[in-house]
Amino acid sequence: MLPASPYVEARNGGYYAAGSRIPLDTIVVAFRNGESPETTLNNYPWIGSLAKVYGIITFILEHPAEIEEYMKDQERAYEEFKAQHPMPPELLQKLERAMAEISTTNKT
């Protein structure tokens, strides 16, 4: 379990940017891909402010082990969801290509 923070809140079995519907793992991935805080705010304006983005990034940096465990839990949950709700292979391939393209685009 992640510690309390004014920037990150626990809700519905997950963690979110406080006061928003933006999942913490979305911001973790953006940060790990080298996205600037300004770009993150531009991509997810519902976070609210640049100061809040920096607060979330600080939270991520202060709790590396907990964040890593949370990200592994999210990946496991995604894999379980895929197993329980199989998509047609061609749709799954398109989705995975799009996710890879987004990841590559965010790194440049």
Buried (B, 14 or more C-beta within 10 A) or exposed (E): EBEEBEBBBEEEEBBBBBEBEBBBBBBBBBBBBEBEBEBBBEBBEEBBEEEBBBBBBEBBEEBEEBBEEBBEEBEEEEEEEEEEEEEEEEEEEEEEEEEEEEEEEBEE
